[in-house]
Amino acid sequence: MKKLFSQKNLRLEARPRSSRHVSFFKTYGANPIPKPNNFNFSVLNENQTEFLNEVYQVFGQFSAWKLRNMTHEEPPYKMAEASAGEITLGSMADYFKTYLTK
């Protein structure tokens, strides 16, 4: 398993998120985040691109508040309180591998 970014994922009151992205995305509140015009998709390999497309197809239909509510019910978020607020890669892997069909 390889991480897409190196920052820690934090358990915060509103929603879990990467520490690096907190201030950037905070400005959008519960509104949709626009697609960036200057993202260079060539930095991603085919598997990463396919994975991100699948994530968008499944979760892109939900509002920010629906996604927030969903994550607050998942074990990685609930367990993070015991690990100084960090949502660990291991806890996410253990939980989400139960959804894999391959």
C-alpha positions as CSV (number, residue, x, y, z in Angstrom):
1,M,0.0,0.0,0.0
2,K,1.3,3.4,-0.9
3,K,0.1,6.8,0.4
4,L,-0.9,9.4,-2.1
5,F,0.4,12.2,0.1
6,S,2.8,12.3,3.1
7,Q,0.9,14.5,5.5
8,K,-0.9,13.1,8.6
9,N,-4.7,12.7,8.6
10,L,-6.1,14.4,11.6
11,R,-9.3,13.7,13.6
12,L,-10.8,17.2,13.8
13,E,-14.2,18.2,15.0
14,A,-15.7,18.9,11.6
15,R,-14.1,16.2,9.5
16,P,-10.9,14.2,9.1
17,R,-8.4,15.7,6.8
18,S,-4.7,16.0,6.0
19,S,-3.0,18.7,8.1
20,R,-1.5,20.3,5.0
21,H,-4.9,20.9,3.5
22,V,-6.8,22.3,6.5
23,S,-6.4,26.0,5.7
24,F,-6.8,25.6,1.9
25,F,-10.1,23.8,2.0
26,K,-11.5,25.6,5.0
27,T,-12.4,28.6,2.8
28,Y,-15.0,26.5,1.0
29,G,-16.9,25.5,4.1
30,A,-19.7,23.1,3.1
31,N,-19.7,24.2,-0.5
32,P,-18.3,22.2,-3.4
33,I,-14.6,22.5,-4.1
34,P,-13.9,23.4,-7.7
35,K,-11.7,21.3,-9.9
36,P,-8.3,22.8,-10.1
37,N,-7.4,24.2,-13.6
38,N,-3.7,23.6,-13.2
39,F,-3.4,20.0,-11.8
40,N,-0.8,17.9,-13.6
41,F,-2.3,14.4,-13.9
42,S,0.9,13.1,-15.3
43,V,2.4,13.0,-11.8
44,L,0.0,10.1,-11.1
45,N,0.4,6.6,-12.4
46,E,-2.4,4.7,-14.0
47,N,-3.4,2.9,-10.8
48,Q,-3.6,6.1,-8.8
49,T,-5.6,7.8,-11.5
50,E,-8.0,4.8,-11.6
51,F,-8.3,4.8,-7.8
52,L,-9.1,8.5,-7.6
53,N,-11.7,8.2,-10.4
54,E,-13.4,5.3,-8.5
55,V,-13.4,7.4,-5.3
56,Y,-15.0,10.3,-7.2
57,Q,-17.6,8.0,-8.8
58,V,-18.7,6.6,-5.4
59,F,-18.4,9.6,-3.1
60,G,-18.7,12.5,-5.5
61,Q,-22.5,12.3,-5.2
62,F,-22.5,13.3,-1.5
63,S,-22.5,16.7,0.0
64,A,-19.7,17.8,2.4
65,W,-22.0,17.3,5.4
66,K,-23.0,13.8,4.3
67,L,-19.3,12.9,3.9
68,R,-18.6,14.3,7.3
69,N,-21.4,12.3,8.9
70,M,-20.2,9.1,7.2
71,T,-16.6,9.5,8.3
72,H,-17.6,10.2,11.9
73,E,-19.3,6.8,12.0
74,E,-16.3,4.9,10.7
75,P,-13.8,3.1,13.1
76,P,-10.7,4.9,11.9
77,Y,-12.2,8.3,12.9
78,K,-13.5,6.9,16.2
79,M,-10.2,5.2,17.1
80,A,-8.1,8.4,16.3
81,E,-9.1,9.9,19.6
82,A,-7.0,7.3,21.3
83,S,-4.0,7.9,19.0
84,A,-3.5,11.7,19.6
85,G,-6.0,12.6,16.9
86,E,-4.1,11.0,14.0
87,I,-6.1,8.7,11.7
88,T,-3.4,6.2,10.9
89,L,-2.7,4.5,7.6
90,G,-3.0,1.2,9.4
91,S,-6.5,1.9,10.8
92,M,-7.7,3.1,7.4
93,A,-6.2,0.0,5.6
94,D,-7.8,-2.4,8.1
95,Y,-11.2,-0.8,7.8
96,F,-11.4,-0.1,4.1
97,K,-10.0,-3.5,3.0
98,T,-13.2,-5.0,4.2
99,Y,-14.9,-3.2,1.3
100,L,-12.6,-4.7,-1.4
101,T,-14.1,-7.2,-3.7
102,K,-10.9,-8.3,-5.5
